[in-house]
Protein backbone atom coordinates (compact mmCIF):
# COMPACT_ATOMS: atom_id res chain seq x y z
CA UNK A 1 0.00 0.00 0.00
CA UNK A 2 1.34 3.45 -0.93
CA UNK A 3 1.22 6.60 1.18
CA UNK A 4 1.74 10.23 0.18
CA UNK A 5 5.00 11.38 1.69
CA UNK A 6 7.38 14.23 1.08
CA UNK A 7 8.48 17.68 2.14
CA UNK A 8 6.06 20.38 3.26
CA UNK A 9 6.07 23.96 4.49
CA UNK A 10 3.70 25.50 6.99
CA UNK A 11 3.54 29.04 5.64
CA UNK A 12 2.54 32.16 7.52
CA UNK A 13 0.90 34.17 4.75
CA UNK A 14 0.89 37.30 6.93
CA UNK A 15 4.65 37.44 7.65
CA UNK A 16 6.14 35.23 4.92
CA UNK A 17 7.83 33.01 7.51
CA UNK A 18 7.69 29.24 7.24
CA UNK A 19 8.35 25.95 8.96
CA UNK A 20 9.69 23.16 6.73
CA UNK A 21 9.32 19.50 7.60
CA UNK A 22 9.11 16.04 6.14
CA UNK A 23 6.74 13.18 6.71
CA UNK A 24 5.87 9.78 5.39
CA UNK A 25 2.17 10.73 5.79
CA UNK A 26 1.86 14.45 5.07
CA UNK A 27 -1.89 14.87 5.62
CA UNK A 28 -1.63 13.13 8.99
CA UNK A 29 1.39 15.24 9.96
CA UNK A 30 -0.42 18.49 9.07
CA UNK A 31 -3.32 17.42 11.27
CA UNK A 32 -0.87 16.72 14.14
CA UNK A 33 0.66 20.20 13.75
CA UNK A 34 -2.77 21.89 13.74
CA UNK A 35 -3.98 20.00 16.81
CA UNK A 36 -0.83 20.92 18.76
CA UNK A 37 -1.07 24.56 17.65
CA UNK A 38 -4.77 24.79 18.57
CA UNK A 39 -3.97 23.33 22.00
CA UNK A 40 -1.01 25.77 22.42
CA UNK A 41 1.31 22.76 22.82
CA UNK A 42 3.38 22.79 19.64
CA UNK A 43 7.03 21.81 20.11
CA UNK A 44 8.29 24.76 18.06
CA UNK A 45 7.83 27.80 20.31
CA UNK A 46 8.39 30.32 17.49
CA UNK A 47 5.71 28.73 15.30
CA UNK A 48 3.36 28.53 18.27
CA UNK A 49 3.88 32.23 19.10
CA UNK A 50 3.21 33.21 15.48
CA UNK A 51 0.08 31.04 15.38
CA UNK A 52 -1.15 32.63 18.60
CA UNK A 53 -0.56 36.19 17.39
CA UNK A 54 -1.49 35.87 13.70
CA UNK A 55 -4.29 33.32 13.97
CA UNK A 56 -5.10 30.11 12.16
CA UNK A 57 -6.31 31.89 9.00
CA UNK A 58 -2.76 33.18 8.39
CA UNK A 59 -1.34 29.67 7.97
CA UNK A 60 -1.49 27.03 5.29
CA UNK A 61 0.28 23.89 4.19
CA UNK A 62 2.30 23.96 0.98
CA UNK A 63 3.58 20.69 -0.45
CA UNK A 64 7.13 21.33 -1.67
CA UNK A 65 7.87 17.84 -2.89
CA UNK A 66 5.63 14.81 -2.99
CA UNK A 67 6.59 11.18 -3.30
CA UNK A 68 4.65 7.97 -3.15
CA UNK A 69 6.33 5.40 -0.95
CA UNK A 70 5.51 1.76 -0.72
CA UNK A 71 5.31 0.40 2.80
CA UNK A 72 8.84 -0.88 3.51
CA UNK A 73 9.42 -4.62 3.81
CA UNK A 74 11.99 -4.27 6.56
CA UNK A 75 13.79 -1.86 8.88
CA UNK A 76 16.63 -1.18 6.43
CA UNK A 77 14.19 -0.01 3.76
CA UNK A 78 12.37 2.14 6.33
CA UNK A 79 15.64 3.79 7.39
CA UNK A 80 16.62 4.40 3.76
CA UNK A 81 13.28 6.09 3.06
CA UNK A 82 13.59 8.24 6.19
CA UNK A 83 17.17 9.22 5.31
CA UNK A 84 16.06 10.15 1.79
CA UNK A 85 13.28 12.42 3.16
CA UNK A 86 15.74 14.02 5.60
CA UNK A 87 18.15 14.73 2.72
CA UNK A 88 15.38 16.33 0.67
CA UNK A 89 14.20 18.34 3.70
CA UNK A 90 17.76 19.68 4.12
CA UNK A 91 17.73 20.69 0.44
CA UNK A 92 14.47 22.65 0.86
CA UNK A 93 15.68 24.28 4.09
CA UNK A 94 18.85 25.45 2.32
CA UNK A 95 16.83 26.69 -0.66
CA UNK A 96 14.49 28.69 1.59
CA UNK A 97 17.41 30.20 3.50
CA UNK A 98 19.10 31.18 0.23
CA UNK A 99 15.87 32.89 -0.83
CA UNK A 100 15.87 34.89 2.42
CA UNK A 101 12.82 33.19 3.93
CA UNK A 102 12.76 33.37 7.71
CA UNK A 103 12.27 29.85 9.03
CA UNK A 104 10.69 28.95 12.33
CA UNK A 105 13.07 25.97 12.21
CA UNK A 106 16.04 28.34 12.74
CA UNK A 107 14.79 30.63 15.49
CA UNK A 108 16.71 30.57 18.78
CA UNK A 109 14.91 28.86 21.64
CA UNK A 110 12.49 27.39 19.15
CA UNK A 111 11.93 24.03 20.87
CA UNK A 112 9.88 23.76 24.01
CA UNK A 113 11.00 21.43 26.74
CA UNK A 114 8.74 18.43 27.01
CA UNK A 115 7.04 17.80 30.33
CA UNK A 116 8.45 14.78 32.15
VOBA-1610 file (N, C-alpha, C; in pm, whole numbers, padded with zeros to 5 digits, always signed):
BEGIN
Unk+00084-00118+00000Unk+00000+00000+00000Unk+00089+00125+00000Unk+00054+00222-00080Unk+00134+00345-00093Unk+00075+00455-00005Unk+00164+00542+00042Unk+00122+00660+00118Unk+00184+00782+00053Unk+00120+00899+00072Unk+00174+01023+00018Unk+00272+01079+00121Unk+00395+01088+00081Unk+00500+01138+00169Unk+00574+01250+00097Unk+00659+01320+00171Unk+00738+01423+00108Unk+00776+01534+00202Unk+00802+01650+00143Unk+00848+01768+00214Unk+00737+01873+00207Unk+00713+01939+00320Unk+00606+02038+00326Unk+00656+02164+00395Unk+00582+02272+00376Unk+00607+02396+00449Unk+00476+02442+00509Unk+00482+02482+00636Unk+00370+02550+00699Unk+00402+02698+00683Unk+00324+02766+00601Unk+00354+02904+00564Unk+00264+03002+00639Unk+00327+03106+00691Unk+00254+03216+00752Unk+00236+03320+00641Unk+00116+03329+00588Unk+00090+03417+00475Unk+00091+03565+00515Unk+00084+03592+00644Unk+00089+03730+00693Unk+00233+03782+00696Unk+00326+03699+00746Unk+00465+03744+00765Unk+00562+03691+00660Unk+00523+03585+00589Unk+00614+03523+00492Unk+00708+03422+00554Unk+00698+03400+00683Unk+00783+03301+00751Unk+00728+03161+00726Unk+00812+03061+00750Unk+00769+02924+00724Unk+00838+02825+00816Unk+00777+02710+00827Unk+00835+02595+00896Unk+00841+02484+00792Unk+00956+02423+00772Unk+00969+02316+00673Unk+00991+02184+00746Unk+00921+02082+00700Unk+00932+01950+00760Unk+00916+01842+00656Unk+00929+01719+00701Unk+00911+01604+00614Unk+00828+01499+00686Unk+00758+01420+00610Unk+00674+01318+00671Unk+00647+01206+00572Unk+00626+01090+00626Unk+00587+00978+00539Unk+00436+00977+00516Unk+00362+01056+00596Unk+00217+01073+00579Unk+00184+01220+00599Unk+00196+01299+00493Unk+00186+01445+00507Unk+00051+01492+00561Unk-00059+01438+00514Unk-00189+01487+00562Unk-00205+01460+00712Unk-00158+01347+00757Unk-00163+01313+00899Unk-00073+01407+00980Unk+00045+01436+00926Unk+00139+01524+00996Unk+00083+01665+01008Unk+00020+01716+00902Unk-00042+01849+00907Unk-00149+01853+01015Unk-00228+01749+01024Unk-00332+01742+01127Unk-00269+01742+01267Unk-00158+01672+01285Unk-00087+01672+01414Unk-00038+01813+01449Unk+00020+01882+01351Unk+00066+02020+01375Unk-00051+02109+01418Unk-00162+02103+01344Unk-00277+02189+01374Unk-00334+02161+01512Unk-00346+02034+01548Unk-00398+02000+01681Unk-00308+02055+01790Unk-00177+02040+01775Unk-00083+02092+01876Unk-00090+02245+01883Unk-00099+02310+01767Unk-00107+02456+01765Unk-00237+02506+01828Unk-00348+02441+01797Unk-00477+02479+01857Unk-00474+02463+02009Unk-00405+02360+02056Unk-00397+02333+02200Unk-00286+02414+02267Unk-00215+02497+02191Unk-00101+02577+02242Unk+00006+02486+02302Unk+00034+02373+02233Unk+00131+02276+02282Unk+00230+02233+02174Unk+00247+02316+02072Unk+00338+02279+01964Unk+00482+02282+02015Unk+00564+02190+01968Unk+00703+02181+02011Unk+00792+02294+01963Unk+00751+02364+01857Unk+00829+02476+01806Unk+00768+02605+01862Unk+00836+02663+01961Unk+00783+02780+02031Unk+00762+02900+01939Unk+00851+02919+01841Unk+00839+03032+01749Unk+00715+03017+01661Unk+00691+02898+01610Unk+00571+02873+01530Unk+00447+02890+01615Unk+00451+02840+01738Unk+00336+02853+01827Unk+00305+02999+01855Unk+00408+03080+01882Unk+00388+03223+01910Unk+00328+03294+01789Unk+00375+03259+01669Unk+00321+03321+01548Unk+00176+03280+01526Unk+00145+03153+01550Unk+00008+03104+01538Unk-00083+03179+01635Unk-00035+03195+01759Unk-00115+03263+01860Unk-00139+03409+01824Unk-00039+03476+01768Unk-00056+03619+01739Unk-00119+03646+01603Unk-00095+03563+01503Unk-00149+03587+01370Unk-00280+03514+01342Unk-00305+03407+01415Unk-00429+03332+01397Unk-00420+03224+01290Unk-00507+03127+01304Unk-00510+03011+01216Unk-00525+03049+01069Unk-00604+03152+01039Unk-00631+03189+00900Unk-00505+03236+00827Unk-00401+03271+00901Unk-00276+03318+00839Unk-00186+03203+00792Unk-00221+03080+00824Unk-00134+02967+00797Unk-00194+02868+00697Unk-00107+02807+00622Unk-00149+02703+00529Unk-00035+02608+00502Unk-00070+02491+00454Unk+00028+02389+00419Unk+00058+02398+00270Unk+00186+02398+00237Unk+00230+02396+00098Unk+00315+02271+00079Unk+00279+02188-00015Unk+00358+02069-00045Unk+00472+02112-00137Unk+00595+02095-00089Unk+00713+02133-00167Unk+00758+02020-00259Unk+00744+01900-00211Unk+00787+01784-00289Unk+00708+01664-00241Unk+00647+01595-00333Unk+00563+01481-00299Unk+00620+01354-00360Unk+00618+01248-00280Unk+00659+01118-00330Unk+00556+01015-00285Unk+00550+00909-00355Unk+00465+00797-00315Unk+00559+00686-00273Unk+00546+00644-00149Unk+00633+00540-00095Unk+00552+00414-00071Unk+00610+00304-00107Unk+00551+00176-00072Unk+00588+00147+00073Unk+00501+00077+00143Unk+00531+00040+00280Unk+00656-00048+00277Unk+00760-00012+00355Unk+00884-00088+00351Unk+00866-00231+00401Unk+00947-00321+00342Unk+00942-00462+00381Unk+01020-00491+00508Unk+01116-00402+00540Unk+01199-00427+00656Unk+01254-00295+00710Unk+01326-00306+00821Unk+01379-00186+00888Unk+01480-00112+00802Unk+01561-00183+00727Unk+01663-00118+00643Unk+01596-00030+00539Unk+01493-00081+00474Unk+01419-00001+00376Unk+01354+00120+00443Unk+01299+00103+00562Unk+01237+00214+00633Unk+01341+00322+00664Unk+01458+00282+00709Unk+01564+00379+00739Unk+01610+00452+00614Unk+01621+00378+00503Unk+01662+00440+00376Unk+01561+00545+00331Unk+01433+00514+00344Unk+01328+00609+00306Unk+01333+00732+00395Unk+01350+00712+00525Unk+01359+00824+00619Unk+01481+00910+00588Unk+01593+00848+00564Unk+01717+00922+00531Unk+01698+01002+00403Unk+01631+00945+00305Unk+01606+01015+00179Unk+01519+01139+00203Unk+01413+01126+00285Unk+01328+01242+00316Unk+01407+01348+00393Unk+01493+01306+00484Unk+01574+01402+00560Unk+01670+01478+00467Unk+01726+01409+00369Unk+01815+01473+00272Unk+01739+01576+00190Unk+01620+01541+00145Unk+01538+01633+00067Unk+01490+01751+00153Unk+01459+01725+00279Unk+01420+01834+00370Unk+01536+01933+00384Unk+01658+01881+00400Unk+01776+01968+00412Unk+01793+02053+00287Unk+01767+01994+00169Unk+01773+02069+00044Unk+01675+02186+00046Unk+01549+02160+00086Unk+01447+02265+00086Unk+01474+02370+00193Unk+01529+02330+00307Unk+01568+02428+00409Unk+01676+02521+00354Unk+01776+02464+00290Unk+01885+02545+00232Unk+01831+02638+00123Unk+01741+02588+00041Unk+01683+02669-00066Unk+01604+02787-00009Unk+01527+02762+00096Unk+01449+02869+00159Unk+01541+02973+00222Unk+01646+02927+00290Unk+01741+03020+00350Unk+01807+03106+00243Unk+01846+03044+00133Unk+01910+03118+00023Unk+01816+03222-00035Unk+01687+03195-00031Unk+01587+03289-00083Unk+01552+03397+00020Unk+01611+03388+00139Unk+01587+03489+00242Unk+01460+03467+00323Unk+01403+03349+00316Unk+01282+03319+00393Unk+01320+03293+00538Unk+01253+03360+00629Unk+01276+03337+00771Unk+01205+03208+00809Unk+01281+03117+00868Unk+01227+02985+00903Unk+01207+02973+01054Unk+01092+02925+01092Unk+01069+02895+01233Unk+01166+02787+01280Unk+01211+02702+01188Unk+01307+02597+01221Unk+01437+02654+01279Unk+01475+02776+01239Unk+01604+02834+01274Unk+01601+02925+01396Unk+01487+02960+01446Unk+01479+03063+01549Unk+01528+03012+01684Unk+01609+03093+01750Unk+01671+03057+01878Unk+01563+03028+01981Unk+01587+02924+02060Unk+01491+02886+02164Unk+01363+02832+02107Unk+01370+02777+01985Unk+01249+02739+01915Unk+01181+02615+01971Unk+01253+02529+02040Unk+01193+02403+02087Unk+01156+02413+02234Unk+01035+02378+02262Unk+00988+02376+02401Unk+01041+02251+02468Unk+01062+02262+02596Unk+01100+02143+02674Unk+00974+02061+02698Unk+00987+01934+02679Unk+00874+01843+02701Unk+00857+01818+02850Unk+00731+01811+02892Unk+00704+01780+03033Unk+00744+01637+03061Unk+00800+01614+03177Unk+00845+01478+03215Unk+00729+01391+03255
//
